[in-house]
Every structure is written in structure tokens, then in C-alpha cells.
Amino acid sequence: MKIAAVTTNLASNFTQTQTLSIRQSVAVSQATPPSNPPEDSVALSKQGVQSLQSSLLQGDASGLLSMVKAILEKSFGIHIWLWDGQQQPAAPATQPPSPPEVSTQQSVDYQQKQQLQFSANGQVATQDGQQFQFSLSLSMQSRYQYHSSSSSQSGGQPHDPLMITLDGEAGAFSGATVSFDLQNNGQMSALPFPAGGGWLTLDKNGDGKVNNGSELFGPQSGNGFADLAQYDANHDGAIDESDPVYAQLRIWTGRGADGNDQTETLQQAHIGAILLPSVSAPLTIRNDSGSATPTAQMQSAGVYLKDDGQAGLVSQVDVYG
């Protein structure tokens, strides 16, 4: 396919609803001391009373009685009144209150729902005289639920390769990953593969491999569509057979057990042209495990055209690597 003229209309509508519920409860309990606390008491026997009375008669009654009373009070920490040999109650003991028991409970429930509507339509005239009218309408959703008493969220810096959706669900990953130098700085990270599609690559050194992020569109600049537009040799707003880069582009769909990259050309994928206009299309993409950390964030979307005029999705995706 060689495009002579193209008109495109792109639109997207993004909605997001979030619900956050935080429940906290604090319970304080205080043990109540008994209403009738135990009392210390001292009883003097009849022999003791008689001995004291005899001492009182034989000596300094006042001094001796005071001395005995002081000894007993100091020894037992009580106060004594003598009352004819009967039990002498001590002052009621004061029982200190026990410290209060405090228990707290907290639960956090968070729900997030994102919905993205993307539509594209237009008309293409090819250099061999064919005309195509194309239209594409996609609806994508992202849901996330989280429950915990505490939570944390992190994520690395995002990098923005272009993703080609062929026959799978838009904005979804297959679950397969590869250890890959996405930033071209020698640091490896886990790069997920799209479901039913792949990453758009340019084999710059012709070795048949996807070596690092410099052979993708976007990780270095943060704008994959702008990177691809640099190869639009005739400035017609599309990458097609008129552009030398068309034959060098590959769609990277995976890496085999033997370590070889699985790629296909645009021609093998029946893609005649990649249109360069794009529109903002934010959507959070999470992995299947429901992790709080997002796997990727779709930022913008455009379209490609197949040889029969059918349209497909091209998206710029921030991968957290």
C-alpha cells in the first residue's frame, strides 16, 4: 500500500470512578476495682492485752503504748486503735486503677473503574487509485479492587514503546515477560508482551534481534508516535511502502525458549500503513494477579490500516520497568 492522501478523525472519551472507604474503630476498656476492697487488720490476743495492761500499770503507760503502736504501724503500714482486745481494723487500702486497654481496628476498601472509548474514521486514497473508508471503535475497561488494613503503591519510571494490537484484546497483556534493557542503560527489567499483538520494533543493526529499548519507539523520548514520524520520508502523515523504514519494521510478539525473538514484518501482518496522528487515551493496565502496582499505563492511541482497508489499534504504552 502506498498512500496518496489520507484524512483521519480520532476521538477518545475517558471516564474514571473511584470509591474509597476507610473504617476505623477505637475501643477503650477500664477494669473496675472491687466495691469492697480487702482490708488489713490486726488482732491482739487476750494475753497481749493483759500484758499491755500490766505494763501500763507498772511503768510509763503512755510511752510504752506509743512505742508498741509505732512499731506495729511501721511494720505493717497500718493505723491501730486499741479497743478492748477486739479486732482492730486498719484504714481501708486504696487499690490503684489498672491501666486502660485500647484496641483499634482499621479497614481500607478501594475500588477503581476506568473506561476508555476510542474511535477513528477517515478516508484513504492510494497511489494506484484505490480509495478506502475506514472506521474503528473500541471500548476498553480497567477494574481494580483493594482491601487491606494498610497499603503501599510504587512503581518505577514509565517508558513509552508503541504497541500494535493485532487480534487480541486491546490494552491487555499475555502474562509472558522477558528480561529486557528497556532504557538502554544496562539495567534489565521485566517487559510484558501484549496479548494478540506485539511491540513495534526497528532492527537498526540488522542482526535479527531486539537488543534493547533503542530499537523500540518511545522509551528514549517518551513519545513513540513522534519517534516513528521521523521516518515519514514523504511527510504524508503515514508510514507505508513509500517509506524505506516500512520494510525494516517488525512486530515483536515474544521470545522463544531458545532465546530467539519472535517477530513478523508489517507485510506478514497484512498492515499496509501506520497512520501517525494520535489522540490522548489514558488507561491503567494491571497484571492478572491484581497487584496494587500497575503494569502499564496507556497514554495515546492511533490506527493502522490493513491491506483490505480494515483499521487496527496502535497505542503508546508507559511500561513500568
Helices and strands as residue ranges (DSSP letters): E 3-29, E 41-42, H 46-58, H 61-76, E 88-89, E 101-126, E 131-148, E 158-159, E 162-165, E 173-180, E 189-194, E 197-202, G 213-215, H 224-229, E 238-239, G 244-248, E 249-255, E 261-265, E 271-275, E 279-285, E 296-306, E 311-320
